[in-house]
Amino acid sequence: MALVGPLVINADSGLVISGFDPVAYFTDGKPVPGKPAYEATLAGTIWRFSNEGNRAAFLQDPDIYAPRFGGYDPVAIGRNRSVAGHPQVWAVVGERLYLFYSAAERDAFQADPGRAIEAAERKWPEVARTLGR
């Protein structure tokens, strides 16, 4: 599978999820900054990783490790809004990474993740179309 849909890209650095290693959320259980030595470009976007193993795992199956909804906050998406998630405010649920704008949004999500994900999935196509306009 290939990455589909818009991604949160840091306007200053040009890096997806501000250069944090998307695989580390799963392997280390925390956000870990990636290193320039372990960059990968995929579909015109730049990702960083903390080590070669994480880079290789991501390139083998990017959809598993990339943040769901492109790194946009799923709670906001469920409210029909696009708000970039912060790479240090996160949760892994159902083997997917979600990024949130704030701890309050993450707490709202974690209170009923199934409901929040369902709402975000329903609204995502509409919200995604409005991004980049």
Order of alpha helices (4+ residues) and beta strands (2+ residues): alpha-beta-beta-alpha-alpha-alpha-beta-beta-alpha-alpha
